[in-house]
Amino acid sequence: MQTKILLDEEEMPKRWYNVLADLPTPMDPPLHPQTKKPVGPEDLAVIFPMELIRQEMSPDRFIDIPEEVRDVLRLWRPSPLYRAHRLEKALKTPAKIYYKWEGVSPAGSHKPNTAVPQAYYNMKEGVERIATETGAGQWGSALAFATMLYDIECTVYMVRASYTQKPYRKSMMQVWGAECIPSPSTKTNAGRAMLEKDPDTPGSLGVAISEAVEDAATHGNTHYSLGSVLNHVCLHQTIIGLESREQLARVESYPDVVIGCVGGGSNFAGISFPFAGDKMTGKHPDVDIIAVEPASCPTLTKGLYAYDFGDEAGLTPIMKMYTLGHDFIPPSIHAGGLRYHGDSPIVSKLVHDGVMRAVSYHQTEVFDAAQTFARSEGIIVAPETSHAVKAAIDEALKCRKTGEAKTILFNASGHGNFDMSAYDAYYGGKLVDYEYPDALIRDALKRLPTVP
Ligand SMILES: *Cc1c(COP(=O)(O)O)cnc(C)c1O
């Protein structure tokens, strides 16, 4: 009865997998926010290093991971794949449940998988400072860790709701030497405009992105970095799925179901893209791939597949994706990392084309699932991760009904050790289940940009 399936350091993947190479139809290109023409590399060069821009648009199926980046990833990779024997027993399911454990990184989530290569390519171009946004604080702390390794300064705009709910993420950023500012702030035009509209706003990722992009675009030798959504971020995260597929192969297995939670889509992309590639190329046409999101921010399940801005102020390129509208402010639920109005354009397209599907859950039921998981497997997962746990449990319970012994793989994106205030709220009966009103979504969708 093997519990942990481990790979040696030398077995860590040497290349990322680029799912763009295996799409049956091409992506709709991102458009310039003013001209509405497809963006070119030169438009992005103000805020991103050239190598990341190249990766963003690359048609190559595999992209080499620099040896210097693998040297850092070695600190915690390859991450373990666990067979959840105790959870299976607790659920009395014939299903086999596996989870990939990304909580072993220094920041406690999958996010350093992309923070490290992003900081590395910026260092190679001589960039001195990186500005970014963070929702729950995980991305800010991951980038703080990565920039520290390469002596780059780091400024993090942190969504105010999380800044107050999760003060220790801010402390981690401080330990690693970054500056953390609650957003909206008075430092940028975008922040000041938002504060004027609503001084008590909990903030949103959309606003924080506007602030960080404005900071980078208006300061010399400062770049911007995004922790999710973009193609190159999803690319870097594919190391999760590549390792998982190899680990499952070691026990002569392949998943019937692959599950991940979705904020901007990066950890889900990471676990699922290699399997989506197998599905689209006909190697494993039947694998069921499930994206899980909060019912209070139901981008994939209730949003529109349309061109929209990535941020609130309309500074970023316009991307074709599932969106709730760029000025949609989701309620401040405890899974702060899942509060984003849009989604990765690639994940959006794959859901739209039926290669993957999406489900949504309320926060109380996902905390129930997180508790079941903690009381069987021991690990206390992040509130974001608990969405994936809930879906995995539901799939396993379906197997109990049908008697099928499916193999279920989910990504355990991070630990919840800094989220105990959310667990406190759960035990104090203070969690509220918001179903975001359809009328408000329809209203926000009226303000989508018009494109030719
Ligand atoms: C940030 C985060 C998420 C959501 O972001 P994605 O880009 O959708 O992966 C999920 N889980 C954890 C632990 C996170 O830190």
The ligand as a Gaussian input file, in Angstrom:
#p B3LYP/6-31G(d) Opt

LIG

0 1
 C       -3.401000      31.640000      -5.802000
 C       -3.887000      30.345000      -5.400000
 C       -4.928000      29.704000      -6.102000
 C       -5.645000      30.314000      -7.270000
 O       -4.860000      30.755000      -8.328000
 P       -4.778000      29.995000      -9.712000
 O       -3.971000      30.857000     -10.591000
 O       -6.175000      29.802000     -10.197000
 O       -4.109000      28.715000      -9.432000
 C       -5.312000      28.447000      -5.682000
 N       -4.755000      27.853000      -4.613000
 C       -3.766000      28.446000      -3.910000
 C       -3.198000      27.752000      -2.722000
 C       -3.301000      29.708000      -4.283000
 O       -2.313000      30.279000      -3.614000

